[in-house]
Structure formats: C-alpha cells, structure tokens
C-alpha cells in the first residue's frame, strides 16, 4: 500500500468519523432528516393523559405504548414536525382519535382524553314517573307520578324510598336558565341573551346554558346547534369581549345539555343520549351512549356523584358514567 493510499484512507476514516459523530450528536439532540423537506429538522413530542389510565396509544397506526396505569400519562418523543394521527384505545371503551400537529422543539398536549365506556347498564329506580325536576338547591330531584303526586329523591340516597312530599323549591327546567356560581349569577333574559350578574356576555340569543364545573366556560345551545363561551374576556379596541365558538350541529332537536367534566358534555338530541369532547382541534369525538326508540326521554346529570338520571316511558333509570 502506497503512502498516497494510506493518506486517502486515513482522511476518509477521519471524515467518516466526523460525519458519524455529527449525526450521533444531532440525533441525541432530537434532529432527524426530513426527506420531504430534504433537510435536518428538530423533532417534537406529544403528551397524552387519559382517564381511565392504561390505554393503548397508536401514532400513525403504529403502537407507541400505554398511558401510565396510575397517572394515565404518556410522553412520546422524537416525532417529526407535521400532523400525526393519534388513536387511543382500551377494551370496552370507545376509542379516541384526532389528528394533531407536532412542531419543532415543542410538545403538543392532549391531556383531557376521557374514554367513554361502551354499553353502560342503566339501573331501574322507580316506575310510574311522569316527569321530574331538579331541586333549586341541587340536593335532589322532585318526581311527579301519574296522579300528579310529588316525591323527593335526595342525592345520593337511593336505598330508602323517596319522601312523599316536596317542600323545597323546584327548578322548572332540568337545565335551568339561571345558575348561581360562587358569588356570580348567570341568567338568560326573556330574549335569550346571557348575563353574568348585570354584564351582558352574548350578542345572540340561545335556548339555554350551563356553566362548566370550573367556571371557565359556558355551553349554550339553540334547537340544533351547540356553542362554547369563554369566561376569560379578551381586550380589543372595541373593549372587553367574550369569545363565542361553534361546537357542533345536529339535524334533530337538542334537549338537555350538561357538563360531564370541564372538557366533556353530555346531552340529549332526538332519541339519543350523546357525549362530546370540547377540544375542537381536528374533528370532535362524539359517541352515542344510549338510544331510546320509543317515547319521550328526559335526562338530568348530577355533577356531584356523576350520576345520570334518565326518564323514558314513565321509568326512571340511573347510570354512573365515570
């Protein structure tokens, strides 16, 4: 081997060593080569949190592990900066799917994933109930039987029979047009505009509303559409405004709407009872929890113990969702 050959081999080895070292360092710092863009880019990540925990996570169709069995958390690193298809699954639960964008050097979060159980079994509480209304103090519901007699079903007492008289004041709608939250009073005026104390929050009218459990948002609805109103005002050149965003629309009439959690709502539309997330990135994950083909259906959700009351064909049912 000549001196020239040895020199060329040595230089080649050094050059190869430098290339490998550079690639290794870049890889360890999260850089990857993007063949579409034909350049090195820095990766990002996705942080997920699910309830219940222990859910299987798929990114772009490939398994990427389970959320922690205690905390429900999972951080997936070194993802190329682009949109990724995320699917979360757990046996006996509806799957959750969404396309989320990952940006360079950033972590995209989806930390309010609630997996809804499939085929929950309602428990029959009482027969012969014609109607019900919640008590204004939130302590129970007033039942009206076929003879127009009133009975109170207190929360969470479901073992002893309901009392035979109703002495507490009644909210005349399962989703009241007036709510008291801490020191604030929310109400719809006669025209359907929403007020917080004496401050007008909406510039269009609605049928009804519910304030979220954390008092950060309000869900409002018309006959066929559902909207979200942020209670954190934005300052513009026109003054203080409250952001109103469209959530979803249906061809059948919307009945009662309740907050299931601060990020999910449960509602009746037509003959169905459905649950929807409020994360409007990509499509909405909406599941049909129940379908009642016969008779009128009325629902009430007790936020304190997560119990759903369903009245259908004079039968009052109870099901725990979470």
C-alpha positions in Angstrom: 0.0 0.0 0.0 1.5 3.3 -1.1 1.8 6.4 1.1 -0.9 8.1 -1.0 -3.3 5.3 -0.5 -2.7 5.3 3.3 -3.2 9.1 3.4 -6.5 8.8 1.5 -7.8 6.0 3.7 -6.8 8.0 6.8 -8.6 11.1 5.6 -11.6 9.1 4.6 -11.7 7.4 8.1 -11.4 10.8 9.8 -14.1 12.3 7.6 -16.4 9.3 8.2 -15.8 9.5 12.0 -16.7 13.2 12.0 -19.9 12.5 10.0 -20.9 9.7 12.3 -20.1 11.9 15.4 -22.1 14.8 14.0 -25.1 12.5 13.2 -25.0 10.9 16.6 -24.9 14.3 18.4 -27.7 15.6 16.2 -29.7 12.5 16.8 -29.3 12.7 20.6 -30.4 16.4 20.4 -33.6 15.4 18.5 -32.6 16.2 15.0 -33.8 14.0 12.1 -33.5 14.2 8.4 -36.8 15.1 6.7 -36.8 13.5 3.3 -39.8 15.5 2.2 -38.1 18.8 3.0 -34.6 17.5 2.3 -33.1 19.0 5.4 -32.5 18.2 9.0 -35.3 19.3 11.4 -35.6 19.2 15.2 -38.3 16.8 16.4 -41.1 17.5 18.8 -43.4 15.4 21.0 -46.9 14.5 22.1 -48.1 14.4 25.7 -51.2 12.5 26.5 -53.3 11.9 29.6 -56.2 9.5 29.6 -59.0 8.6 32.0 -59.1 5.7 32.7 -55.3 5.1 32.7 -53.6 2.1 31.0 -54.9 2.9 27.5 -53.1 1.8 24.3 -51.7 4.6 22.2 -51.1 4.5 18.4 -49.3 7.1 16.4 -49.8 7.0 12.6 -51.2 3.4 13.0 -48.2 2.1 15.0 -48.3 1.2 18.7 -46.4 3.6 20.9 -47.1 2.2 24.4 -49.7 2.6 27.1 -50.6 5.5 29.3 -49.3 5.1 32.9 -51.5 2.7 34.9 -51.6 5.2 37.8 -51.4 8.7 36.3 -52.7 8.0 32.8 -49.8 10.0 31.3 -47.6 9.2 28.3 -44.9 11.4 26.6 -43.9 10.3 23.1 -40.7 12.0 21.9 -38.8 12.4 18.7 -41.8 12.9 16.4 -41.3 14.6 13.0 -42.8 18.1 12.8 -46.1 17.5 11.0 -49.6 16.3 11.6 -49.8 12.9 13.2 -52.8 10.6 13.5 -53.4 9.6 17.2 -55.6 6.8 18.3 -56.2 5.8 22.0 -57.9 2.5 22.8 -59.0 0.5 25.8 -61.1 -2.7 26.0 -64.8 -2.0 26.5 -64.4 1.8 25.8 -65.0 3.9 22.7 -61.7 4.8 21.0 -60.5 8.4 20.8 -58.9 9.7 17.6 -57.5 13.0 16.5 -55.0 14.5 14.0 -52.7 16.8 15.9 -49.8 18.9 14.7 -46.3 18.5 16.2 -44.0 21.5 15.9 -40.2 21.6 16.2 -38.9 21.7 19.7 -42.5 21.7 21.1 -44.7 19.2 22.9 -48.3 19.1 21.7 -50.7 18.2 24.6 -53.9 16.2 24.7 -54.3 15.9 28.5 -58.1 15.7 28.8 -58.8 12.4 27.0 -61.9 10.8 28.5 -62.6 7.3 27.3 -66.4 6.6 27.4 -67.5 3.1 28.4 -69.4 1.0 25.9 -72.8 -0.4 26.8 -73.2 1.0 30.3 -76.1 -0.7 32.1 -78.9 1.7 33.4 -80.5 0.6 36.7 -84.2 1.0 37.0 -85.0 3.1 40.0 -88.8 3.8 40.0 -91.7 3.0 37.7 -94.7 5.2 37.0 -92.9 8.5 36.9 -94.5 11.1 34.5 -91.9 13.9 34.9 -89.2 15.2 37.2 -87.5 18.5 38.0 -84.2 19.2 40.0 -84.4 21.0 43.3 -83.1 24.5 43.1 -80.5 23.8 45.9 -79.1 20.8 44.0 -79.9 18.3 46.7 -82.2 16.1 44.7 -84.9 15.8 42.1 -88.7 16.0 42.5 -90.6 13.2 41.0 -94.2 13.5 39.6 -96.2 10.3 39.3 -99.2 9.7 37.2 -101.5 11.1 39.9 -99.5 14.3 40.0 -98.2 13.5 43.4 -94.7 14.9 44.3 -91.9 12.9 45.8 -88.3 14.0 46.5 -85.4 11.8 45.6 -82.4 13.1 47.5 -78.8 12.7 46.4 -77.1 10.3 46.9 -79.7 8.4 48.9 -81.1 5.7 46.6 -81.8 3.0 49.1 -84.6 4.4 51.2 -87.8 5.3 49.3 -88.4 8.9 48.3 -90.3 11.1 50.7 -93.9 11.7 49.8 -94.0 15.5 50.0 -91.9 18.1 48.2 -91.1 21.1 50.3 -88.0 22.5 48.5 -88.2 24.9 45.6 -88.2 23.4 42.2 -86.1 24.4 39.2 -88.7 24.3 36.4 -86.3 23.0 33.8 -83.7 20.2 34.1 -81.2 22.7 32.6 -82.2 25.9 34.4 -82.0 29.4 32.7 -80.5 30.7 35.9 -77.4 29.5 37.7 -75.5 30.7 40.8 -71.8 30.0 40.8 -69.8 31.2 43.8 -70.8 34.8 44.0 -71.9 35.1 40.4 -75.4 34.8 39.0 -75.7 33.6 35.3 -79.1 34.0 33.6 -80.8 34.2 30.2 -83.1 37.2 29.9 -86.5 36.9 28.2 -85.0 37.4 24.8 -82.3 34.6 25.3 -79.2 36.8 25.9 -76.8 35.5 28.6 -75.8 37.8 31.5 -73.3 37.3 34.3 -74.6 39.4 37.1 -75.6 42.5 35.2 -73.0 42.1 32.4 -74.2 41.0 29.0 -72.0 38.2 27.7 -73.6 37.3 24.3 -74.7 39.2 21.3 -77.0 36.5 20.0 -79.8 34.5 21.7 -79.9 30.9 22.9 -82.4 28.5 24.4 -80.4 27.6 27.5 -77.0 27.3 29.0 -74.8 25.5 31.6 -71.7 26.8 33.3 -68.7 24.5 33.4 -67.7 22.9 36.8 -64.5 25.0 36.8 -66.5 28.2 35.8 -64.2 28.8 32.8 -66.7 28.3 30.1 -70.4 28.2 29.3 -72.1 25.8 27.0 -75.1 27.4 25.2 -77.5 25.8 22.7 -80.3 26.5 20.3 -82.7 24.0 18.8 -80.0 22.5 16.6 -76.6 24.0 17.5 -74.2 23.9 20.5 -71.7 26.7 21.3 -69.0 27.4 23.8 -68.4 30.7 25.5 -65.1 31.5 27.2 -65.5 33.4 30.5 -62.0 34.8 30.2 -62.6 38.1 28.4 -60.3 39.5 25.7 -59.5 43.2 25.4 -59.9 44.7 21.9 -60.2 48.2 20.5 -63.9 47.8 21.0 -63.5 47.0 24.7 -64.0 43.7 26.5 -65.3 40.8 24.5 -66.1 37.1 25.4 -65.1 34.6 22.7 -68.0 32.5 21.4 -67.1 29.4 19.4 -69.3 27.0 17.5 -69.0 23.4 18.7 -71.4 21.2 16.7 -74.7 21.0 14.8 -77.4 18.3 14.5 -80.4 17.7 12.3 -82.6 16.7 15.2 -83.6 18.9 18.1 -81.3 19.3 21.1 -82.8 18.7 24.5 -81.0 19.0 27.8 -77.2 19.6 27.9 -74.9 19.1 30.9 -71.2 19.3 31.7 -69.9 15.8 32.2 -66.4 17.1 33.1 -64.8 20.6 32.5 -63.9 19.3 29.0 -66.9 17.0 28.0 -70.6 17.5 27.7 -73.5 15.0 27.8 -76.7 15.8 26.1 -79.9 14.6 24.5 -80.5 15.0 20.8 -83.6 13.4 19.2 -83.9 9.9 20.7 -80.2 9.7 21.5 -78.1 10.5 24.5 -74.6 11.5 23.4 -71.3 12.6 24.9 -68.9 15.0 23.2 -65.5 16.4 23.9 -65.0 20.2 23.6 -61.5 20.0 22.1 -62.2 21.4 18.6 -58.8 20.6 17.1 -59.5 18.4 14.1 -62.8 16.5 14.4 -64.9 16.1 17.6 -65.0 12.8 19.3 -68.8 12.2 19.8 -70.2 8.9 21.0 -73.8 7.7 21.2 -74.3 6.4 24.8 -78.0 5.4 24.6 -80.7 5.2 22.0 -84.4 5.2 23.1 -86.6 4.5 20.1 -89.9 4.7 22.0 -91.4 7.6 23.9 -90.0 10.9 25.1 -86.8 10.9 27.0 -85.6 13.4 29.6 -82.2 13.4 31.4 -80.5 15.0 34.4 -76.8 14.8 35.3 -75.8 15.1 38.9 -72.3 16.6 38.8 -71.5 15.8 42.4 -71.5 12.0 42.1 -71.5 11.7 38.2 -74.9 10.0 38.1 -77.1 10.3 35.0 -80.9 10.1 35.5 -83.0 9.1 32.5 -86.7 9.2 32.3 -88.3 7.1 29.5 -91.8 5.7 29.1 -92.5 6.5 32.8 -89.5 4.6 34.0 -86.7 6.4 35.9 -83.2 4.9 35.3 -79.8 5.7 36.9 -76.4 5.1 35.4 -73.0 6.1 36.6 -70.9 7.3 33.7 -67.4 7.9 35.2 
